[in-house]
Amino acid sequence: MKSSACLCVPLLVMLAAPARAADASVDVAPSSEWSGPWAGVLGSVGGLDGDGAMAGVAAGYDAQFDHIVIGVDGDVSGGGIDARRLGGRFEIEALGTIRARVGYAFERFVLYGAAGVAFASAEYARNGRRDHETLFGWTVGGGLDVKVTGSVSARAEVLYVDLDRRSFDADGPAGFGPSGGIARLGLSYRF
């Protein structure tokens, strides 16, 4: 997890390099460049009491007031974060969040913090029996957005997710309350 999170910042710097190397006659966008709706794709690695990777979509709306950017966003990802537990296999099959964000804009960057609710679809399988549950909880984190072009931005962020404890019945009861850190990279189009 730590190495995945550490890779996010260098990748964003590399993505920003072409934008900085562009024709010097192109002006930096006005101070309200972060205002408006956006949508994009994201990839995640990390774990909620397990390890794995997910891919998904995200959308939101930001409003900029001088250097302060506030917004709301939502995302949903599918894939698999799994682990062996109590003689069976526990897996987060899908994960989503709805968050409020507050950030500080400078040049082509926004450094932000975010917090909100998280939800997940999880499965526990043991001895040929399966049980599915929907888990709810909270998330907090932060990251960096960078303008790659006038309408395209890239994002690197780290989230901590804590989901409620649920009981699964797969060849006997088993309870899980997954939590952990996730590193994410995203690419968005701003309308």
RODOKE-758640 format. One record per residue: residue in three letters; y, z, x of N, C-alpha, C in turn; residue number from 1. Coordinates in nm, 3 decimals, decimal comma, always signed. Layout:
N
  aa     n.y     n.z     n.x    ca.y    ca.z    ca.x     c.y     c.z     c.x   i
 ALA       Y       Z       X       Y       Z       X       Y       Z       X NUM
...
***
This chain:
191
  aa     n.y     n.z     n.x    ca.y    ca.z    ca.x     c.y     c.z     c.x   i
 MET  -0,120  +0,000  +0,082  +0,000  +0,000  +0,000  +0,125  +0,000  +0,086   1
 LYS  +0,130  +0,086  +0,190  +0,249  +0,094  +0,272  +0,275  -0,037  +0,344   2
 SER  +0,170  -0,102  +0,395  +0,191  -0,228  +0,466  +0,237  -0,336  +0,370   3
 SER  +0,188  -0,335  +0,245  +0,232  -0,434  +0,147  +0,379  -0,416  +0,115   4
 ALA  +0,423  -0,291  +0,098  +0,564  -0,266  +0,067  +0,652  -0,307  +0,184   5
 CYS  +0,606  -0,284  +0,307  +0,685  -0,319  +0,425  +0,703  -0,469  +0,440   6
 LEU  +0,609  -0,548  +0,387  +0,619  -0,693  +0,397  +0,725  -0,750  +0,304   7
 CYS  +0,763  -0,678  +0,199  +0,857  -0,731  +0,101  +0,993  -0,762  +0,160   8
 VAL  +1,048  -0,673  +0,239  +1,183  -0,692  +0,292  +1,190  -0,811  +0,388   9
 PRO  +1,097  -0,825  +0,486  +1,104  -0,944  +0,572  +1,089  -1,074  +0,496  10
 LEU  +1,006  -1,075  +0,391  +0,991  -1,198  +0,313  +1,120  -1,235  +0,243  11
 LEU  +1,191  -1,136  +0,191  +1,319  -1,166  +0,126  +1,422  -1,217  +0,226  12
 VAL  +1,423  -1,162  +0,345  +1,516  -1,209  +0,448  +1,488  -1,355  +0,481  13
 MET  +1,358  -1,391  +0,490  +1,323  -1,530  +0,518  +1,364  -1,621  +0,403  14
 LEU  +1,349  -1,574  +0,279  +1,389  -1,655  +0,164  +1,539  -1,673  +0,160  15
 ALA  +1,615  -1,573  +0,204  +1,761  -1,581  +0,200  +1,817  -1,670  +0,309  16
 ALA  +1,742  -1,691  +0,418  +1,792  -1,768  +0,531  +1,837  -1,908  +0,493  17
 PRO  +1,759  -1,986  +0,413  +1,807  -2,119  +0,377  +1,938  -2,116  +0,299  18
 ALA  +1,955  -2,013  +0,214  +2,078  -2,004  +0,136  +2,198  -1,979  +0,228  19
 ARG  +2,180  -1,898  +0,333  +2,288  -1,870  +0,426  +2,315  -1,990  +0,516  20
 ALA  +2,210  -2,069  +0,546  +2,226  -2,182  +0,636  +2,278  -2,306  +0,564  21
 ALA  +2,295  -2,298  +0,433  +2,343  -2,412  +0,355  +2,484  -2,449  +0,399  22
 ASP  +2,529  -2,562  +0,352  +2,661  -2,614  +0,387  +2,768  -2,507  +0,373  23
 ALA  +2,846  -2,487  +0,478  +2,947  -2,381  +0,481  +3,057  -2,405  +0,380  24
 SER  +3,069  -2,530  +0,330  +3,174  -2,559  +0,233  +3,140  -2,506  +0,094  25
 VAL  +3,015  -2,466  +0,073  +2,974  -2,411  -0,057  +3,024  -2,267  -0,066  26
 ASP  +3,102  -2,239  -0,169  +3,156  -2,104  -0,186  +3,049  -2,010  -0,238  27
 VAL  +3,061  -1,882  -0,199  +2,975  -1,780  -0,256  +3,013  -1,770  -0,404  28
 ALA  +2,913  -1,754  -0,489  +2,938  -1,751  -0,633  +3,033  -1,638  -0,668  29
 PRO  +3,104  -1,649  -0,781  +3,199  -1,546  -0,821  +3,130  -1,411  -0,843  30
 SER  +3,213  -1,306  -0,856  +3,161  -1,170  -0,863  +3,073  -1,146  -0,984  31
 SER  +3,080  -1,232  -1,086  +2,996  -1,213  -1,204  +2,867  -1,294  -1,197  32
 GLU  +2,827  -1,337  -1,077  +2,711  -1,424  -1,065  +2,581  -1,361  -1,111  33
 TRP  +2,572  -1,230  -1,123  +2,447  -1,166  -1,164  +2,439  -1,142  -1,314  34
 SER  +2,544  -1,177  -1,389  +2,543  -1,155  -1,533  +2,464  -1,264  -1,605  35
 GLY  +2,390  -1,222  -1,708  +2,318  -1,317  -1,791  +2,169  -1,295  -1,795  36
 PRO  +2,100  -1,377  -1,876  +1,955  -1,365  -1,888  +1,883  -1,432  -1,771  37
 TRP  +1,758  -1,389  -1,748  +1,675  -1,449  -1,644  +1,528  -1,437  -1,683  38
 ALA  +1,445  -1,521  -1,624  +1,300  -1,516  -1,644  +1,233  -1,564  -1,517  39
 GLY  +1,112  -1,514  -1,492  +1,044  -1,555  -1,370  +0,900  -1,511  -1,362  40
 VAL  +0,845  -1,524  -1,242  +0,706  -1,489  -1,214  +0,703  -1,380  -1,107  41
 LEU  +0,593  -1,304  -1,103  +0,581  -1,199  -1,002  +0,435  -1,179  -0,963  42
 GLY  +0,417  -1,129  -0,843  +0,286  -1,092  -0,792  +0,291  -0,949  -0,744  43
 SER  +0,182  -0,875  -0,765  +0,177  -0,733  -0,733  +0,052  -0,700  -0,652  44
 VAL  +0,066  -0,606  -0,560  -0,049  -0,549  -0,490  -0,030  -0,398  -0,486  45
 GLY  -0,140  -0,327  -0,479  -0,130  -0,183  -0,472  -0,239  -0,118  -0,553  46
 GLY  -0,212  +0,001  -0,599  -0,317  +0,069  -0,670  -0,271  +0,176  -0,764  47
 LEU  -0,347  +0,191  -0,872  -0,334  +0,303  -0,965  -0,469  +0,375  -0,958  48
 ASP  -0,484  +0,457  -0,856  -0,611  +0,521  -0,825  -0,719  +0,417  -0,797  49
 GLY  -0,679  +0,302  -0,746  -0,770  +0,194  -0,709  -0,688  +0,092  -0,631  50
 ASP  -0,749  -0,023  -0,602  -0,679  -0,128  -0,530  -0,699  -0,260  -0,600  51
 GLY  -0,603  -0,352  -0,580  -0,617  -0,484  -0,637  -0,487  -0,559  -0,638  52
 ALA  -0,487  -0,674  -0,703  -0,371  -0,761  -0,712  -0,357  -0,812  -0,855  53
 MET  -0,233  -0,840  -0,893  -0,205  -0,892  -1,027  -0,095  -0,997  -1,017  54
 ALA  -0,090  -1,084  -1,118  +0,017  -1,183  -1,129  +0,067  -1,182  -1,272  55
 GLY  +0,196  -1,211  -1,290  +0,250  -1,206  -1,425  +0,385  -1,270  -1,440  56
 VAL  +0,449  -1,238  -1,552  +0,580  -1,292  -1,586  +0,675  -1,177  -1,614  57
 ALA  +0,804  -1,204  -1,596  +0,907  -1,103  -1,620  +1,030  -1,171  -1,678  58
 ALA  +1,110  -1,096  -1,753  +1,234  -1,147  -1,809  +1,330  -1,030  -1,829  59
 GLY  +1,459  -1,060  -1,834  +1,556  -0,954  -1,855  +1,696  -1,007  -1,872  60
 TYR  +1,787  -0,912  -1,877  +1,929  -0,945  -1,891  +2,008  -0,848  -1,804  61
 ASP  +2,104  -0,902  -1,728  +2,190  -0,821  -1,642  +2,336  -0,842  -1,680  62
 ALA  +2,416  -0,739  -1,660  +2,561  -0,747  -1,678  +2,626  -0,689  -1,553  63
 GLN  +2,721  -0,762  -1,497  +2,786  -0,718  -1,374  +2,929  -0,675  -1,402  64
 PHE  +2,966  -0,558  -1,350  +3,100  -0,503  -1,360  +3,147  -0,473  -1,219  65
 ASP  +3,226  -0,564  -1,163  +3,268  -0,556  -1,024  +3,142  -0,557  -0,938  66
 HIS  +3,115  -0,451  -0,863  +2,995  -0,449  -0,779  +2,874  -0,384  -0,847  67
 ILE  +2,892  -0,328  -0,964  +2,783  -0,259  -1,034  +2,711  -0,356  -1,127  68
 VAL  +2,578  -0,360  -1,117  +2,496  -0,446  -1,203  +2,403  -0,355  -1,282  69
 ILE  +2,410  -0,365  -1,415  +2,317  -0,290  -1,500  +2,236  -0,391  -1,581  70
 GLY  +2,115  -0,353  -1,614  +2,032  -0,447  -1,688  +1,909  -0,382  -1,745  71
 VAL  +1,835  -0,463  -1,817  +1,707  -0,422  -1,874  +1,609  -0,535  -1,846  72
 ASP  +1,485  -0,499  -1,813  +1,385  -0,602  -1,793  +1,249  -0,556  -1,840  73
 GLY  +1,164  -0,653  -1,864  +1,027  -0,627  -1,905  +0,934  -0,722  -1,833  74
 ASP  +0,812  -0,679  -1,811  +0,715  -0,764  -1,743  +0,575  -0,731  -1,790  75
 VAL  +0,487  -0,826  -1,774  +0,345  -0,803  -1,801  +0,265  -0,883  -1,698  76
 SER  +0,163  -0,818  -1,642  +0,079  -0,879  -1,539  -0,067  -0,859  -1,573  77
 GLY  -0,148  -0,955  -1,532  -0,293  -0,946  -1,549  -0,361  -0,965  -1,415  78
 GLY  -0,484  -0,926  -1,409  -0,561  -0,936  -1,286  -0,658  -0,821  -1,281  79
 GLY  -0,651  -0,742  -1,177  -0,741  -0,628  -1,171  -0,707  -0,532  -1,059  80
 ILE  -0,690  -0,406  -1,097  -0,681  -0,296  -1,002  -0,797  -0,205  -1,037  81
 ASP  -0,896  -0,197  -0,948  -1,016  -0,124  -0,987  -1,064  -0,028  -0,879  82
 ALA  -1,154  +0,061  -0,924  -1,210  +0,162  -0,835  -1,343  +0,211  -0,892  83
 ARG  -1,427  +0,261  -0,805  -1,552  +0,324  -0,846  -1,523  +0,470  -0,879  84
 ARG  -1,560  +0,512  -0,998  -1,535  +0,650  -1,041  -1,653  +0,700  -1,124  85
 LEU  -1,702  +0,819  -1,091  -1,804  +0,889  -1,169  -1,925  +0,800  -1,200  86
 GLY  -1,968  +0,723  -1,102  -2,086  +0,638  -1,119  -2,060  +0,510  -1,196  87
 GLY  -1,934  +0,477  -1,220  -1,901  +0,354  -1,292  -1,782  +0,284  -1,229  88
 ARG  -1,729  +0,185  -1,300  -1,616  +0,107  -1,250  -1,499  +0,118  -1,348  89
 PHE  -1,386  +0,170  -1,297  -1,264  +0,183  -1,375  -1,169  +0,071  -1,333  90
 GLU  -1,113  -0,003  -1,431  -1,026  -0,116  -1,398  -0,904  -0,122  -1,489  91
 ILE  -0,787  -0,139  -1,426  -0,664  -0,173  -1,499  -0,663  -0,325  -1,509  92
 GLU  -0,680  -0,379  -1,630  -0,689  -0,523  -1,650  -0,552  -0,588  -1,670  93
 ALA  -0,460  -0,514  -1,730  -0,324  -0,565  -1,753  -0,227  -0,448  -1,744  94
 LEU  -0,108  -0,476  -1,694  -0,006  -0,373  -1,677  +0,129  -0,430  -1,715  95
 GLY  +0,208  -0,352  -1,789  +0,342  -0,395  -1,827  +0,441  -0,282  -1,813  96
 THR  +0,568  -0,317  -1,798  +0,675  -0,218  -1,793  +0,796  -0,268  -1,870  97
 ILE  +0,875  -0,175  -1,920  +1,007  -0,202  -1,977  +1,100  -0,102  -1,909  98
 ARG  +1,203  -0,153  -1,838  +1,283  -0,064  -1,753  +1,432  -0,091  -1,766  99
 ALA  +1,510  +0,012  -1,741  +1,655  -0,001  -1,723  +1,681  -0,006  -1,573 100
 ARG  +1,777  -0,091  -1,531  +1,807  -0,105  -1,388  +1,956  -0,082  -1,364 101
 VAL  +1,987  -0,020  -1,252  +2,126  -0,004  -1,207  +2,129  -0,043  -1,060 102
 GLY  +2,223  -0,132  -1,025  +2,227  -0,179  -0,887  +2,367  -0,196  -0,834 103
 TYR  +2,374  -0,223  -0,704  +2,500  -0,248  -0,637  +2,493  -0,388  -0,575 104
 ALA  +2,588  -0,475  -0,612  +2,590  -0,613  -0,565  +2,681  -0,628  -0,444 105
 PHE  +2,633  -0,700  -0,342  +2,714  -0,733  -0,225  +2,665  -0,868  -0,173 106
 GLU  +2,761  -0,958  -0,152  +2,731  -1,095  -0,110  +2,624  -1,154  -0,202 107
 ARG  +2,511  -1,194  -0,147  +2,405  -1,256  -0,227  +2,296  -1,157  -0,269 108
 PHE  +2,321  -1,028  -0,255  +2,217  -0,927  -0,275  +2,255  -0,827  -0,385 109
 VAL  +2,152  -0,771  -0,448  +2,167  -0,656  -0,536  +2,058  -0,555  -0,497 110
 LEU  +2,101  -0,438  -0,455  +2,011  -0,327  -0,425  +2,007  -0,239  -0,550 111
 TYR  +1,888  -0,211  -0,605  +1,881  -0,144  -0,735  +1,772  -0,038  -0,743 112
 GLY  +1,791  +0,048  -0,841  +1,689  +0,143  -0,881  +1,655  +0,117  -1,027 113
 ALA  +1,535  +0,152  -1,069  +1,492  +0,125  -1,207  +1,397  +0,234  -1,255 114
 ALA  +1,399  +0,257  -1,386  +1,308  +0,355  -1,446  +1,280  +0,313  -1,590 115
 GLY  +1,163  +0,348  -1,640  +1,130  +0,314  -1,777  +0,989  +0,352  -1,814 116
 VAL  +0,935  +0,280  -1,912  +0,801  +0,307  -1,964  +0,703  +0,206  -1,906 117
 ALA  +0,577  +0,247  -1,898  +0,469  +0,160  -1,850  +0,354  +0,168  -1,949 118
 PHE  +0,279  +0,060  -1,958  +0,162  +0,056  -2,044  +0,056  -0,031  -1,978 119
 ALA  -0,071  -0,002  -2,008  -0,179  -0,075  -1,942  -0,301  -0,084  -2,033 120
 SER  -0,376  -0,190  -2,014  -0,507  -0,205  -2,076  -0,611  -0,174  -1,969 121
 ALA  -0,701  -0,080  -1,997  -0,798  -0,035  -1,898  -0,938  -0,039  -1,955 122
 GLU  -1,035  -0,058  -1,864  -1,176  -0,059  -1,902  -1,255  +0,031  -1,808 123
 TYR  -1,353  +0,101  -1,865  -1,446  +0,176  -1,784  -1,587  +0,128  -1,819 124
 ALA  -1,664  +0,091  -1,716  -1,800  +0,041  -1,736  -1,896  +0,125  -1,653 125
 ARG  -2,007  +0,164  -1,719  -2,108  +0,243  -1,649  -2,244  +0,219  -1,716 126
 ASN  -2,344  +0,188  -1,633  -2,481  +0,167  -1,681  -2,488  +0,067  -1,796 127
 GLY  -2,413  -0,043  -1,784  -2,419  -0,148  -1,885  -2,337  -0,123  -2,010 128
 ARG  -2,268  -0,011  -2,018  -2,184  +0,019  -2,136  -2,038  +0,015  -2,095 129
 ARG  -1,950  -0,029  -2,188  -1,808  -0,046  -2,159  -1,723  +0,020  -2,268 130
 ASP  -1,606  +0,067  -2,225  -1,510  +0,121  -2,321  -1,370  +0,079  -2,277 131
 HIS  -1,287  +0,036  -2,372  -1,149  -0,006  -2,345  -1,051  +0,093  -2,408 132
 GLU  -0,941  +0,116  -2,339  -0,834  +0,202  -2,391  -0,699  +0,144  -2,349 133
 THR  -0,596  +0,176  -2,427  -0,458  +0,144  -2,391  -0,392  +0,272  -2,341 134
 LEU  -0,332  +0,264  -2,222  -0,269  +0,380  -2,160  -0,118  +0,363  -2,160 135
 PHE  -0,045  +0,472  -2,175  +0,101  +0,470  -2,172  +0,151  +0,572  -2,069 136
 GLY  +0,268  +0,548  -2,015  +0,324  +0,641  -1,918  +0,464  +0,600  -1,877 137
 TRP  +0,500  +0,629  -1,753  +0,636  +0,602  -1,705  +0,630  +0,538  -1,567 138
 THR  +0,744  +0,480  -1,528  +0,755  +0,417  -1,396  +0,895  +0,438  -1,340 139
 VAL  +0,904  +0,445  -1,209  +1,032  +0,455  -1,140  +1,019  +0,378  -1,009 140
 GLY  +1,127  +0,320  -0,962  +1,119  +0,245  -0,836  +1,252  +0,184  -0,798 141
 GLY  +1,247  +0,093  -0,705  +1,368  +0,027  -0,658  +1,334  -0,099  -0,584 142
 GLY  +1,438  -0,178  -0,557  +1,413  -0,303  -0,488  +1,540  -0,375  -0,450 143
 LEU  +1,522  -0,501  -0,414  +1,631  -0,586  -0,368  +1,615  -0,724  -0,428 144
 ASP  +1,722  -0,773  -0,492  +1,729  -0,911  -0,539  +1,816  -0,989  -0,443 145
 VAL  +1,781  -1,116  -0,418  +1,863  -1,201  -0,331  +1,873  -1,339  -0,395 146
 LYS  +1,995  -1,396  -0,394  +2,015  -1,532  -0,443  +1,961  -1,629  -0,340 147
 VAL  +1,870  -1,716  -0,383  +1,817  -1,821  -0,297  +1,900  -1,947  -0,315 148
 THR  +1,933  -1,979  -0,440  +2,027  -2,087  -0,476  +2,117  -2,031  -0,585 149
 GLY  +2,201  -2,115  -0,643  +2,290  -2,069  -0,749  +2,220  -2,009  -0,869 150
 SER  +2,102  -2,062  -0,904  +2,031  -2,015  -1,023  +1,900  -1,943  -0,992 151
 VAL  +1,851  -1,953  -0,871  +1,721  -1,895  -0,836  +1,741  -1,771  -0,750 152
 SER  +1,671  -1,664  -0,786  +1,676  -1,542  -0,706  +1,534  -1,495  -0,676 153
 ALA  +1,519  -1,424  -0,565  +1,391  -1,366  -0,526  +1,405  -1,214  -0,529 154
 ARG  +1,292  -1,148  -0,549  +1,294  -1,002  -0,562  +1,179  -0,940  -0,484 155
 ALA  +1,206  -0,826  -0,422  +1,102  -0,742  -0,363  +1,127  -0,601  -0,414 156
 GLU  +1,022  -0,537  -0,464  +1,040  -0,402  -0,517  +0,914  -0,321  -0,502 157
 VAL  +0,932  -0,189  -0,508  +0,821  -0,094  -0,504  +0,834  -0,005  -0,627 158
 LEU  +0,723  +0,012  -0,699  +0,720  +0,095  -0,820  +0,619  +0,208  -0,802 159
 TYR  +0,649  +0,320  -0,863  +0,550  +0,426  -0,882  +0,522  +0,430  -1,031 160
 VAL  +0,394  +0,424  -1,068  +0,353  +0,423  -1,209  +0,262  +0,544  -1,233 161
 ASP  +0,286  +0,615  -1,344  +0,204  +0,730  -1,382  +0,164  +0,711  -1,528 162
 LEU  +0,034  +0,691  -1,552  -0,017  +0,667  -1,688  -0,089  +0,792  -1,741 163
 ASP  -0,087  +0,807  -1,874  -0,147  +0,925  -1,936  -0,299  +0,928  -1,917 164
 ARG  -0,355  +1,045  -1,931  -0,499  +1,063  -1,916  -0,569  +1,030  -2,047 165
 ARG  -0,671  +0,945  -2,038  -0,750  +0,909  -2,155  -0,897  +0,929  -2,127 166
 SER  -0,972  +0,954  -2,233  -1,116  +0,971  -2,223  -1,185  +0,842  -2,263 167
 PHE  -1,277  +0,796  -2,180  -1,357  +0,676  -2,205  -1,500  +0,718  -2,233 168
 ASP  -1,567  +0,647  -2,324  -1,706  +0,677  -2,356  -1,793  +0,557  -2,318 169
 ALA  -1,846  +0,560  -2,197  -1,936  +0,455  -2,149  -2,055  +0,526  -2,087 170
 ASP  -2,163  +0,535  -2,164  -2,281  +0,611  -2,122  -2,243  +0,755  -2,088 171
 GLY  -2,162  +0,813  -2,175  -2,112  +0,949  -2,156  -1,962  +0,949  -2,134 172
 PRO  -1,895  +1,062  -2,159  -1,749  +1,068  -2,147  -1,701  +1,072  -2,002 173
 ALA  -1,584  +1,013  -1,980  -1,518  +1,016  -1,849  -1,367  +1,005  -1,873 174
 GLY  -1,290  +1,091  -1,808  -1,145  +1,091  -1,827  -1,071  +1,042  -1,704 175
 PHE  -0,966  +0,961  -1,727  -0,886  +0,907  -1,617  -0,738  +0,911  -1,653 176
 GLY  -0,655  +0,944  -1,554  -0,510  +0,940  -1,568  -0,452  +0,872  -1,445 177
 PRO  -0,461  +0,740  -1,435  -0,424  +0,670  -1,311  -0,276  +0,678  -1,279 178
 SER  -0,248  +0,684  -1,149  -0,110  +0,680  -1,100  -0,112  +0,624  -0,959 179
 GLY  +0,002  +0,571  -0,915  +0,010  +0,520  -0,779  +0,123  +0,423  -0,760 180
 GLY  +0,131  +0,369  -0,639  +0,238  +0,279  -0,602  +0,196  +0,133  -0,604 181
 ILE  +0,291  +0,047  -0,637  +0,268  -0,097  -0,644  +0,385  -0,167  -0,576 182
 ALA  +0,355  -0,264  -0,489  +0,458  -0,348  -0,427  +0,456  -0,483  -0,497 183
 ARG  +0,577  -0,537  -0,527  +0,583  -0,663  -0,601  +0,684  -0,758  -0,539 184
 LEU  +0,653  -0,887  -0,546  +0,744  -0,995  -0,510  +0,761  -1,083  -0,632 185
 GLY  +0,884  -1,130  -0,655  +0,909  -1,215  -0,771  +1,006  -1,326  -0,741 186
 LEU  +1,005  -1,428  -0,825  +1,096  -1,540  -0,818  +1,147  -1,565  -0,959 187
 SER  +1,281  -1,570  -0,977  +1,339  -1,579  -1,110  +1,441  -1,691  -1,120 188
 TYR  +1,455  -1,744  -1,241  +1,559  -1,842  -1,271  +1,662  -1,774  -1,361 189
 ARG  +1,789  -1,780  -1,321  +1,897  -1,716  -1,397  +1,971  -1,822  -1,476 190
 PHE  +1,977  -1,801  -1,609  +2,036  -1,900  -1,701  +2,187  -1,889  -1,706 191
***
